[in-house]
Amino acid sequence: MTNEEKRHSDRYGSEITRPTKLKLARSRIMYLENKSDGLEGPARIGRVFFSKSGNSLYYQNKMFQKIAGFKANYEEVDSGDEYWISGPRKDQNDRLYGGNKDVQIDEDISSEYYDYIKT
């Protein structure tokens, strides 16, 4: 294990490696919605970091792995909660049935996000 990696096991006991340093070049502003309790759950827009393969995402000390689900495309490794993670829409209709009601925008990316939707 190098200084740049942290070993972890997912909920199935499979060992995965989390980087301790995330590269800004492998990041993007994304829409994240928790789908574990239904079709519309808590949603945020924030900076997501990608693994080298792109199969894992990192957001606020959480790791997400790609899944093939219905209404969800990622699973949070520690909790098993399912999420829909995608690029934000310029028309702000990020939710499944449209709109952006109660979607929180991370403060550290708010100006970059508003510049994006204005273009």
C-alpha positions in Angstrom: 0.0 0.0 0.0 1.4 3.4 -1.0 0.9 6.7 0.8 -1.6 7.6 -1.8 -3.9 4.7 -1.2 -6.2 3.6 1.7 -7.5 0.1 1.8 -11.2 -0.5 2.5 -13.8 -3.2 2.2 -17.2 -2.7 0.6 -20.3 -4.2 2.2 -19.7 -7.5 0.4 -16.3 -7.9 1.9 -14.4 -7.1 -1.4 -11.3 -5.1 -0.9 -11.1 -1.8 -2.6 -8.5 1.0 -2.6 -9.4 4.6 -2.0 -6.9 7.3 -3.0 -6.1 9.7 -0.2 -5.3 12.4 -2.7 -7.8 13.3 -5.4 -6.8 15.1 -8.6 -8.8 18.2 -9.6 -8.1 17.3 -13.2 -10.3 14.1 -12.7 -13.2 16.0 -11.2 -16.4 17.5 -12.4 -19.5 19.2 -11.1 -22.2 16.6 -10.9 -25.8 16.1 -9.7 -26.2 13.5 -6.9 -29.6 12.2 -5.7 -30.1 9.5 -3.1 -32.6 7.0 -4.4 -32.6 4.6 -1.4 -36.0 5.8 -0.1 -37.9 6.3 -3.3 -38.0 8.1 -6.6 -37.1 11.5 -5.2 -34.6 11.8 -2.4 -32.2 14.3 -1.1 -30.2 15.9 -3.9 -27.0 17.9 -4.2 -24.8 19.5 -6.9 -21.2 19.3 -6.0 -17.7 18.4 -7.2 -17.2 14.7 -7.8 -13.8 13.1 -8.3 -13.3 10.1 -10.6 -11.1 7.0 -10.2 -8.7 6.2 -13.1 -11.1 3.7 -14.5 -14.2 5.9 -14.0 -16.0 3.0 -12.2 -15.7 4.7 -8.8 -16.6 8.2 -7.8 -15.7 10.1 -4.7 -17.8 12.9 -3.1 -17.4 14.3 0.5 -15.5 11.3 1.9 -17.9 8.9 0.3 -17.1 6.3 -2.4 -19.6 5.3 -5.0 -19.3 2.3 -7.3 -21.1 1.9 -10.6 -24.1 -0.4 -10.6 -26.7 -1.5 -13.2 -29.8 -0.4 -11.4 -33.2 0.9 -12.2 -33.5 4.7 -11.4 -30.0 4.5 -9.8 -26.5 4.1 -11.4 -24.2 4.2 -8.4 -24.1 2.6 -4.9 -22.4 4.3 -1.9 -19.9 1.7 -0.7 -20.3 2.0 3.0 -24.1 2.3 3.4 -25.3 0.5 0.2 -27.6 3.4 -0.6 -28.3 3.8 -4.3 -27.8 7.1 -6.0 -28.4 8.7 -9.4 -25.3 10.6 -10.4 -25.1 12.6 -13.6 -23.9 15.8 -15.1 -26.1 18.8 -14.1 -28.6 20.1 -16.7 -28.4 23.6 -17.9 -32.2 24.0 -17.7 -32.0 22.9 -14.0 -34.5 20.0 -14.5 -32.1 17.5 -12.8 -34.8 15.6 -10.9 -36.3 12.5 -12.6 -39.7 14.2 -13.0 -38.2 17.6 -13.7 -37.4 20.6 -11.6 -34.8 21.3 -9.0 -36.9 21.6 -5.8 -34.8 21.3 -2.7 -31.6 20.6 -4.6 -28.7 21.9 -2.5 -25.7 23.4 -4.3 -22.3 23.1 -2.5 -20.9 26.5 -1.6 -17.4 25.8 -2.9 -18.7 25.3 -6.5 -21.7 27.6 -6.6 -20.1 30.3 -8.8 -18.7 27.8 -11.2 -22.1 26.0 -11.4 -24.0 29.3 -12.0 -21.5 30.2 -14.8 -22.1 26.8 -16.3 -26.0 27.1 -16.4 -25.8 30.6 -17.9 -23.8 29.6 -20.9 
